[in-house]
Amino acid sequence: MASETGARRPKYQRIADDLKAAIESGEYGPGDRLPGENALATQYDVAGLTARQALKILRIEGLVETKKGAGARVIEFRPIRRHGIQRLARAQWGAGKSIWSADEERPATIGVRVDTLPAPAHIAGMLEVNETDLVCVRSRRFALEDRQVMLATSYLPLDLVEGTAIMRVDTGDGGTYARLAELGHGPAHFREEIRSRLPTAQEAEGLGMPLGRPVIKLCRTAFDADLRAVEVNEMTMDSAAYVLEYAFDA
């Protein structure tokens, strides 16, 4: 199959590439307005629809935001750098700090809901409970600078956490992991699985992002010292809002 390179690439893609290069070089900085559809159509001698497609690509990739009557502006949002290993260290939550603070100085707005629900089939298998068993479900929506960045749902065995602070909206300093440690089941081992796909309509609406932009799906299982799974946390992240960083010794 021929590669779509050079002159064979669609005109809208070549325009988008030029604009991305201009953003990366600093020609257009955060908050700057890009040329409009008419200006791009004239500059590249293309139809207005072609110029519109080029700007749509930049929006899907999270480089610009568009508002009716205001054109396209380079996004001012600085992506969150998620430190995949350091953030889960006992020294973090064991000292009463939030996991979020290991990644960001900017405070997040977090909406929390706590429910007691039957375990979904795949969660039941991971927690080694029956599908009819009730589990604690902690659902969170994270927003930074008025931008929705992540949806997260944690599942914990009800027989372990019922009647504890983990069932409250505010779990206290150090969060859920600190409370598990107080119960004698502090996380001693983690496993994370990461993949990327296009969002469902519900996910895109929840994150306020276009359907064409991928989400990062991350599933983390926390195990205690006896390797019992004490939490499964399923996260859906706006891929344009995150950089995943993993630093470790050889």
C-alpha positions as CSV (number, residue, x, y, z in Angstrom):
1,M,0.0,0.0,0.0
2,A,1.4,3.4,-0.9
3,S,2.2,5.6,2.0
4,E,0.4,9.0,2.3
5,T,3.5,11.1,2.2
6,G,4.5,14.3,0.5
7,A,2.1,15.3,-2.3
8,R,0.0,12.2,-1.8
9,R,-1.1,13.4,1.7
10,P,-4.5,15.0,1.7
11,K,-4.3,18.8,1.5
12,Y,-6.0,19.3,4.9
13,Q,-3.4,17.0,6.5
14,R,-0.6,19.0,5.0
15,I,-2.2,22.3,6.3
16,A,-2.6,20.7,9.7
17,D,1.1,19.6,9.7
18,D,2.2,23.1,8.9
19,L,0.1,24.6,11.7
20,K,1.4,22.0,14.2
21,A,5.0,22.7,13.2
22,A,4.3,26.5,13.7
23,I,2.9,25.7,17.2
24,E,5.8,23.5,18.1
25,S,8.3,26.1,17.0
26,G,6.6,28.8,19.1
27,E,5.4,30.9,16.1
28,Y,2.0,30.5,17.7
29,G,2.1,30.4,21.5
30,P,-0.6,29.5,24.1
31,G,-3.7,31.6,23.6
32,D,-2.7,32.8,20.2
33,R,-5.3,32.8,17.5
34,L,-4.6,30.8,14.4
35,P,-5.5,32.0,10.8
36,G,-9.1,31.4,10.1
37,E,-10.7,29.1,7.5
38,N,-10.9,31.9,4.9
39,A,-7.3,32.9,5.4
40,L,-6.0,29.3,5.2
41,A,-8.2,28.6,2.2
42,T,-6.6,31.6,0.4
43,Q,-3.1,30.9,1.6
44,Y,-3.2,27.2,0.4
45,D,-5.5,27.7,-2.5
46,V,-8.1,25.2,-1.2
47,A,-11.8,25.1,-0.4
48,G,-13.0,26.4,2.9
49,L,-14.1,22.9,3.9
50,T,-10.5,21.7,3.4
51,A,-9.2,24.4,5.7
52,R,-11.9,23.5,8.3
53,Q,-10.8,19.9,8.2
54,A,-7.3,21.0,9.0
55,L,-8.4,22.9,12.0
56,K,-10.6,20.0,13.1
57,I,-7.5,17.8,13.2
58,L,-5.8,20.2,15.6
59,R,-8.8,20.3,17.8
60,I,-9.1,16.5,18.0
61,E,-5.4,16.3,18.9
62,G,-5.9,18.7,21.7
63,L,-3.7,21.5,20.3
64,V,-6.4,24.1,19.8
65,E,-9.8,25.0,21.1
66,T,-12.5,26.5,18.9
67,K,-15.3,28.8,19.8
68,K,-18.0,30.1,17.6
69,G,-17.1,33.5,16.4
70,A,-13.7,33.4,18.0
71,G,-11.8,31.1,15.7
72,A,-9.2,28.6,16.8
73,R,-6.7,29.4,19.6
74,V,-3.7,27.5,20.8
75,I,-4.7,25.8,24.0
76,E,-3.0,27.3,27.1
77,F,-3.5,24.1,29.2
78,R,-0.2,22.5,30.3
79,P,-0.5,18.7,30.3
80,I,-0.3,16.7,33.5
81,R,2.9,14.7,33.9
82,R,1.8,11.5,35.6
83,H,4.8,9.9,37.4
84,G,3.7,6.3,37.1
85,I,6.0,4.8,39.8
86,Q,6.9,7.5,42.3
87,R,3.2,8.6,42.8
88,L,2.3,5.2,44.3
89,A,5.2,5.0,46.8
90,R,4.3,4.4,50.4
91,A,6.3,7.5,51.2
92,Q,3.6,9.5,49.4
93,W,0.2,8.3,50.8
94,G,1.9,7.0,54.0
95,A,2.8,10.6,54.8
96,G,-0.8,11.7,54.4
97,K,-0.2,13.2,50.9
98,S,-2.6,12.7,48.0
99,I,-1.5,10.7,45.0
100,W,-2.5,13.7,42.8
101,S,0.1,15.9,44.5
102,A,2.9,13.7,43.4
103,D,2.1,14.7,39.8
104,E,0.7,18.2,40.1
105,E,1.1,21.4,42.1
106,R,-2.1,22.8,40.5
107,P,-5.0,21.7,42.6
108,A,-7.7,19.6,41.1
109,T,-11.4,19.8,41.5
110,I,-12.6,16.3,42.4
111,G,-16.2,15.2,42.3
112,V,-16.7,12.1,44.4
113,R,-19.6,9.6,44.7
114,V,-19.6,6.5,46.8
115,D,-22.0,3.6,46.2
116,T,-22.5,0.0,47.3
117,L,-23.2,-2.1,44.1
118,P,-22.9,-5.6,42.8
119,A,-19.5,-6.3,41.4
120,P,-19.2,-6.2,37.6
121,A,-18.2,-9.6,36.2
122,H,-14.6,-8.6,35.3
123,I,-14.1,-6.8,38.7
124,A,-15.5,-9.8,40.6
125,G,-12.8,-12.0,39.1
126,M,-10.0,-9.5,39.9
127,L,-11.2,-9.0,43.5
128,E,-11.9,-12.8,43.8
129,V,-15.5,-12.2,44.9
130,N,-18.8,-13.4,43.5
131,E,-20.7,-11.4,40.9
132,T,-23.6,-11.2,43.3
133,D,-21.4,-9.8,46.1
134,L,-21.6,-6.1,46.9
135,V,-18.5,-4.0,46.6
136,C,-17.7,-0.4,47.5
137,V,-17.6,1.8,44.4
138,R,-15.8,5.1,44.5
139,S,-16.5,7.2,41.4
140,R,-14.4,10.4,40.8
141,R,-14.3,13.1,38.2
142,F,-11.1,15.1,38.1
143,A,-11.0,18.7,36.6
144,L,-8.0,21.0,36.3
145,E,-8.3,24.6,35.4
146,D,-12.0,24.1,34.5
147,R,-11.0,21.2,32.2
148,Q,-12.2,17.7,32.7
149,V,-9.2,15.4,32.6
150,M,-10.0,12.1,34.1
151,L,-12.8,9.8,35.2
152,A,-11.9,7.1,37.7
153,T,-13.8,4.3,39.4
154,S,-12.4,2.3,42.3
155,Y,-13.9,-1.1,43.4
156,L,-13.0,-2.4,46.9
157,P,-14.2,-5.6,48.7
158,L,-17.1,-4.6,51.0
159,D,-16.2,-7.0,53.7
160,L,-12.9,-5.2,54.0
161,V,-14.0,-1.5,54.0
162,E,-17.6,-1.5,55.2
163,G,-18.1,1.0,58.1
164,T,-14.7,2.6,57.5
165,A,-13.7,6.1,56.2
166,I,-13.3,4.5,52.8
167,M,-17.0,4.6,52.5
168,R,-17.1,8.3,52.9
169,V,-16.7,11.0,50.2
170,D,-13.6,12.4,52.1
171,T,-11.4,9.5,53.2
172,G,-8.9,11.8,55.0
173,D,-5.2,12.5,54.7
174,G,-3.4,9.9,52.5
175,G,-6.7,8.8,50.9
176,T,-7.9,5.3,50.4
177,Y,-4.4,3.7,50.6
178,A,-3.7,5.2,54.0
179,R,-7.0,3.9,55.3
180,L,-6.3,0.4,53.9
181,A,-2.9,0.5,55.7
182,E,-4.7,1.3,59.0
183,L,-6.9,-1.8,58.4
184,G,-3.7,-3.9,57.9
185,H,-4.1,-4.2,54.2
186,G,-2.0,-1.4,52.9
187,P,-0.9,-1.7,49.2
188,A,2.4,-3.5,48.9
189,H,2.3,-4.3,45.1
190,F,0.6,-2.7,42.2
191,R,-0.1,-3.8,38.6
192,E,-1.2,-1.3,35.9
193,E,-2.5,-2.1,32.5
194,I,-2.6,0.7,29.9
195,R,-4.2,0.9,26.5
196,S,-5.7,3.5,24.2
197,R,-8.9,3.6,22.2
198,L,-11.6,6.0,21.0
199,P,-14.0,7.1,23.7
200,T,-17.6,6.0,24.1
201,A,-20.2,8.8,23.7
202,Q,-20.6,8.7,27.5
203,E,-16.9,9.1,28.1
204,A,-16.5,11.9,25.6
205,E,-19.4,13.8,27.2
206,G,-18.0,13.2,30.7
207,L,-14.6,14.5,29.7
208,G,-15.9,17.3,27.4
209,M,-13.8,16.1,24.5
210,P,-14.4,15.2,20.8
211,L,-15.3,11.7,19.9
212,G,-12.4,11.5,17.5
213,R,-9.7,12.0,20.2
214,P,-8.4,8.8,21.9
215,V,-8.7,8.2,25.7
216,I,-6.1,6.5,27.8
217,K,-7.6,3.5,29.6
218,L,-5.6,2.6,32.7
219,C,-6.5,-0.2,35.1
220,R,-4.6,-0.5,38.4
221,T,-4.9,-3.3,40.8
222,A,-3.5,-2.8,44.4
223,F,-2.5,-5.9,46.4
224,D,-1.7,-6.2,50.1
225,A,1.3,-8.0,51.5
226,D,-0.5,-11.3,51.1
227,L,-1.2,-10.5,47.4
228,R,-4.9,-10.1,48.0
229,A,-6.4,-7.6,45.6
230,V,-7.8,-4.8,47.8
231,E,-8.7,-2.3,45.1
232,V,-9.2,-2.2,41.3
233,N,-9.2,1.3,39.9
234,E,-10.3,1.9,36.3
235,M,-9.3,5.3,34.9
236,T,-10.3,7.0,31.7
237,M,-8.0,9.9,30.8
238,D,-8.1,12.6,28.1
239,S,-5.0,11.7,26.1
240,A,-4.4,15.3,25.3
241,A,-4.3,16.2,29.0
242,Y,-1.6,13.7,30.1
243,V,2.0,12.7,29.7
244,L,2.7,9.3,31.2
245,E,6.2,9.2,32.7
246,Y,8.0,6.1,34.1
247,A,11.4,6.5,35.6
248,F,13.2,3.5,37.2
249,D,16.6,2.0,37.6
250,A,18.0,-0.6,35.2
